[in-house]
Amino acid sequence: MTSNPPPHAAPWDESVSGRPDLVVSAPTESLLDRLRGLPGADVILWGLDGPAPCPTIDLVVPPYMRDRSLLGWLETTKTRVVQGQEIGYDGVRDMLPEGLIYCNAAGVHESSTAELAIGLILSSVRGLARFAIKQHLHEWAPASHRTLAGQRVVVIGQGGVGRAIVDRLRVFDVEIDRVATRRRVDKHGVVTAMGEHVRQLGEADIVVLAVPFTSSTAGLVDDSFLSSMKDGALLVNVARGSVVDTDALVDHVSRGRIRAAVDVVDTEPLPVAHPFWSLPGMVITPHVGGMTDGMEDRVALLVREQVRLIRVNAVPRNVVIDGTVGQ
């Protein structure tokens, strides 16, 4: 193959498009059921929990939210396309065998993750987590909390998840500042560039993290970042745990400087003795932003589209790692 394939040329064996059926693997029985009757494909069950069940699998769907080392089992079959079930793909490049294409699940989790972000905000701002504890104790304990209306929210990250969060925030009568990798202007106004957002942090009542995990976002929220936030502000993290310096966050929350509501932490599952569990002002959910009853339906739709594209020798959607370049 040439080192620079022409645009829209599929970088796999051209004989694929001529086969009567492609072989597609699904990691669970429930996803397998959703893919039954997929035109032009024979769907088999394989959870990457051991050697591949057949010598060729044209498209592999790995298990959701599992150890990336499972990708090593791809060496046991001939494949080219791996369709992940997550938007994030941190750690994939280190474990993915050479020569493979990895596609993320952009379009699958944005709505549900944005819903959770709004839920985390409301839980903290309106005291819903505290009321839930009081309910468990059979205590009727009225208390006044701030309203979300009128608060200033900074959303850092304007990919699919960040945009979905912003869309849902608009109905709450809040002021919204958007931050992304580069500065730009769109129909909603100015998007501030990363590195120019310190002033906004000092004015924000709520800061939402919706960035991908990369070398430039690792440890983005450090002591300096948190110190720039005003007293009593809320940090919401639906990105990745390693975007935040955990020790710095523990320090600021334990002192009552800020509050936090997180769906992700830098060590998952969160260890039993971790200080996050007992910090006042802390709300935790166990990385469930995309974990909804509609997730596998959306994954199945994406897989169906990928099979259609492969069969017409077109490039699949959402390619984030192309190991065929240069081969």
C-alpha positions, 0 to 999 in steps of 0.5 A: 500500500502507499504511505498516503492512501487517497481520500475515501479509499478503504485501507483494507484488503479489497477482497473484503467487499467481494465476500458474501458476508463479513464476519463481525464479533459482538462482546455480549449476547445482548449486542449480538441479539441487536445485530441479528439479521445484519445484512451482509454480515455473519455476527459471532460472539467474542468478548476478547476473553481468550483467542479468537473463535475464527481466523478472520473477523472483519470488524471487532467490537471490544467489551465496554469499559474493560481493560485495554490489555484485552486488545492484545487478543486481536493478534489471534485473528485477522482483522482490520477494523476495531469499533470501540464502544466508548468516545474516549480512546486513551490507552488504546494506541499502546495496546492495539496491534499494528496495522489496525483501524480503531474507531471510537463511538462518537455519536453514541454517548453524548446525550447521556453524558450531558444528561448526567452532567446536568444531574450532577450539577443539580444534585450539588446545587440543589442539595439532592444528594443530601436529601437522598441521605436524609430519606435513607435515614427517614429524616424530614429535613428541609433546607434552602439551597441556591437556584441554578438560574442566574449562575455562571457556568464555564464548560471546558471542551467543545466536542460532542459532549461539551456541546450537548451539555451547553445545549441542555444548560441553555434552558436553565437560564444560566450564563454560559462561557465555552472554552475549547482548544482554539478561540473562535466565534460562532452563532452563539458568540465567542468560544475562548481558547484554552489558556485564556480562560483564567478570568472566566474561572474566577467568575464561574459558579460552576466549571464543567470538564468535558475534554478528551484525555490527551497529553495536553489535558493530563493534570489540566486541573491542578492547584493553580487551576483550582485556586483560580476558581472562586470560593464555593464554586462547583467543579463537575468532571465528566471527562477523565479522572486524570484530567484532574490532580486528585491531591489538589482537588482533595485539598480544596474540597476538604478545606471547603474552598470549592465543591465537586461532582464527578463521574470519573476518577483517576483510579477506577474503581475508586478505592474503599479508603479514598478520601473522596468518599467522605469529603463534604461537598463531594458528589460521586457517580461510578463512571456511568455517563454513557451507561444507559439502556439505549447505549447498545441500540446506538452501538448497534446502529453504528456497527450497522453503518460501519458494515455498510461502509466496509462492504462498499469499500469506503472508510468507516466513521469515527477513525481515531487511530489508523494503523494502516497508514505507511503500510 
